[in-house]
Amino acid sequence: MTSVVSSSPRTIRIGTRKSQLALIQTYWVQEQLKKSFPDISFDVHTMSTQGDKILDVALAKIGDKGLFTKELEVGMVNQEIDFAVHSLKDLPTRLPEGLVLAAITERENPADALVVHEKHKDKQIDTLPEGAVIGTSSLRRLAQLRHHFPHLTFKDVRGNLNTRMAKLDAGEYDGLILAVAGLERLGMGDRIHQSLPKEISLHAVGQGALGIECRGDDSELLSILKAIEHPETRDRCLAERAFLRELEGGCQVPIGVNTEINGDNLTLTGIVASVDGQKFVKDTVTGKAQNAEQLGQELAQLLRQQGAQEILDQIFTEIQRGS
């Protein structure tokens, strides 16, 4: 890999959001790259995105698919930074002209987690009492949990992880649904009360993986970034992203996935659900992992034939009305 580096090593500027989780993820990427390229300087530059600034509005109502990425992408286009580290689930499936998804890192556990108030420590998601208040800012989680547990009450929750935990511990919520990967990366794995099985909650596209975005014409950097790519995670996430892209759904629509690789084969399961959990279409495809994106497109077409597009159209209409 070192052969791709010029005789006078450059300084590579890494862009990231300022949140604690984003910084932890970015410093991990920086560390991995330094191991492979000790002669290159990798400098971290922080930026605030729109999603970091608007904390009093439900994500679905803001309506921008680039909520946590746009400012970083502008920085790359303007050559203020060379690449950006994203939680892959936040990265839109259609990137601005000139930018590419250069690498996908090894995925952490992509499951959703139930975190509970102390008084419910003897409960699981299916034994929480009727009316228990569950906090989530994700329409995907909301739709699936309403489908399985209509007796629970769901309430939007925003803010960083520490803020959400404080609201939970103060009794504002009985439980929260959060990403296992985020909790573990922040050293809060001990707060995971239950990892939700895929039968209850299919995870978000790209959840648990990091996506590295850079300019498509920077061939030297593209070669460098391949050093931290994880091929199995890449194939799984490319299938998931193709599925989402084909359905033209942003991160704030109730679309969930699960991928597994067995030998050369990849199995992709996907769902599209109405926000109230009443309408629910789900199917699975299996094929060669090397055809990951084709499999994602195939699954999207299968679900569209079963009514997925009508569900999504209704959701978009409701969001535009501000409901």
N, C-alpha and C positions, 0 to 999 in steps of 0.2 A: 504493500500500500504506500510506503514512503516514497516510491518512485514518482508519485503524482505531485509531490511537493516541489515547488520551484527552488532554485539554488539559494535564493534569498527569502527565507520563510516570511510569509505575511502575518499580519495580526488579523484574526477572524473575530468579528463582532457578533455576539449572540444576543438576540432580542427576546425579551420575556415580559409577561405581566408582573406586577409588583406583589401579587398575593403570595402568602407564605407557601402554599402548595406549588404555585408556578415556579417560585424560586428554588424550592427543593428539587423539583423535576429538572430545572435548567442546570443547577449545579451538578446534578448527577450526570447529565449529558456532557457537561464540560469536563468532568472527571474522566469519563470513559474515553473521550477524544484525546485528552492529554496522555492517557496510557498508550494509545496507538501512535500519537504524533507529539512526542515530548518537545520537539524543537519549534512547534507552532504556539503562538500566544492566542488563547481563546478568552476574550474579554466579554463580560456580561453587561448588557445595557437594559435598563428597566423602562417600561412604558405603562401608562394607564389606558385601559380600553373603555369603551362605552359601557360594557357590562359591569366593569368595576365601579363605575360612577353612579349608575342608576340602581339603587338598592331598595327602592320603595314601590316598585312596580313588578307585577308578575312577569317572568321572562316571556311567556307566550304572548303577552300584550305589547311587548316592545317591537317584536316582529322583524328584527334584523338577524339574518342567519350568520353574519360576521360579527356578532356581538362582542366576542372576546378575541377577535383576530384582526379586525380591519386596520387599526392603528399600527400594528406590527407589520402588516402587509404593505402599508404605505411607506413605512420605514425601509423595507427591503427595496421597493421600487425606486425610492429616492436615494438608495445606496447609503443610508445612515446606519443600517445594520446588514449583516450578510446572510444570516438565517435566523429563524424563529423556532422556539420550542413550544408546542401546543399540547394540551390534553387532546388526543385525537378526536374525541367525541365532540369537541367544540369547533373543529375545523370543517367548514362547509365542504360539500362534495364537489363543488365547482369552484375552482380557484381563479383569481384574477389573471389576466393575460400576462405571460412572462414569468409566472411563479409556478413551482411544481412541488409535489410531495416527494421529497428526496429520500427519506428513510422513515421506517417505522420500527420502534424499539420493542424489545421483548415485553410481552403483555404481563401485567400483574393480574391477580384474580379479578375478572370483570363483573362479578356478581354485585347485586344490590344488597345492602345490609340494613337490618332493623336495629336501631339504637333506642333504648327505652328509658323512661324515668325510673328511678329507684323503686317506686312502689309496684312496678310491673316486672320486676326481675325474675319472677317465677312464671312469666307468661311467654308464649310464642305468638307470632303474627295471627295464628288461627284461634288463639284462646284469649286474646284481648277482649275486654268487655264491650258490650254494645255502646256506641257513642264515643269510644276512645278517640282522642284527637291525634291524628297522624300528620306530621308536617312533611311536605315535599314541594319542590318547585318544578318538578318534571311532569309534563302531561303524560309521558310514557308510563311512568310509575303509577300515576294517578289512575289512568284508565285500567291498567291491569289489576290494581288492588281493588278498585271499585267493582270490577268484574267478579273477583274471588271473594271479597269481604264487604258486601254492601251494607253491613251493620256498623262499619267504622265511619268516623267523620274525618274529612280531609281538609287541611288548611295550608295555604301557601306559606312558605318560609324562605326568606332571602338572607343575605349577609354571608360573611366567611364562616368557616367551620366553627371557629371558637364562639362566634356570635350565636350561631344556631344551637350549639351545645348549651350555651348559657340560658337560652330561652327554654330549652328542654328541661334543664335541671331546675329552673325557676318554676316549673309546673305549667308553663304556657302550652306545652304539648305533652301527650302521653308517650309519644314515640316519634322518631324521625326515620326517613328512608334516605340513606346516603350510599355512596359508592364504597365498597370494600377497599378498593385500591387507594382512594384518597385518604381514608382513615389510616390505613397502614403506612402510607408514605409520610403522614404527619405524626407518626408515632402514637396514634390513638387506636391501634388495633384492639386494645383491651376493652374498648367501648362497643365493639361489635357483639351484639347480643345474639343475633341470628343472621346467618348468610342465607338469603332467600334462594330457594331452588329454582331452576329454570321453568319448572312447571307452574310456578306462581308469578315470576317476574323475569321475562327475557330482558337482557341488558341493552344499553344504548349502543349504537354503531360506534365501534372504536373504543369503547369503554375499557379502561385499564392500560391502554397503550399510549405512547407518546408519538406525535407526528412532527417530523422535522421538515419545515418548508423553507425553500430558498429560491433564488433566481435561476431560471432554467438554462441561462447561458453561461453560468459559472461552472465550467466543466471540472476545474480543479477541486472546487468545494464539493461538487456532487460525488466525486470519487472518494474524497475524505469521509463524507457522511455515511457512505455505504459500510464503513467499518463498524458502525453500531447498529446496522439493520439486523433484524431477526427474521429469517425467511418464513418460518411457520406463522408468526404473528402477522407478517406482511400479507401472506396469502389469505389468512382469515379476515383481516381487516379490509383488504381490497374487495373481497366478496361482499362484505357487509356494506361498504361504501357504495358499491355498484348497485346493490339492492335499494339503498336509500335514494341514490341519485335517480334511478329509473322511476321511482315513485314521486320524485320531485318534492321530497319532504325535508324540511329543515330539522334542526335538533329539537325544536319545540313542537313536534307532532308525535302522537302516540304510535311510534314504530319501534318494535323491539326485535332483537336478534339473538341467536346463539350459534356459534360455529365450533366444529370439532374436526380435527385432522387425524385420520387413521391410515398410516402408510402414505400412499400417493393420493388418497381420496379425501375430499373435503365435504362435510355435511353442513348445510346452512338451513337453519330454521328461522322463520320470520313471522311477525304478527303485525296487523294493523287493527287498532281498536278505536271506537268512539270514546270521547272523553268521559261519558257517563258509564262506560264499561258494558253497555248493553249490546253493542254490535262488535263482533270479534271475528276476524278471519286469520287463519294460521295454516302454514304448510311447510314442507321440508323438501329440499332437493339435495342430491348427492352426485358428485362427479370428480374429475381430476382436479387436484389443487392448482395445477398450472393453468387451469381455465377458470380461476376464481371469479373474475369480473363477469364472465359469461354466465356463471352459475347465479350470481347476484341478480343479473338482468332476467334470467329465466324465472327465478322465484318471484320477482316483482310482477312479471306477467301473469304467473299463476294466481297470485293474490288479487290482481286487478280483475281477473275473470270471475273471482268469487265475491266481488263487491268492494274491494279496497279503495278504488278511486272515489266511489260515492261517499264513503266514510270520510276520506281526506277532504273532499270538496266541501262537505258540511262543516268540518272543523275550521277550514280556512274562512268560510263565510261567518261563522260564529266569532272568530278572532277579529275579523275586520269590523264586526259590529260592536266589538268591545265587550262581548258577553263573557 
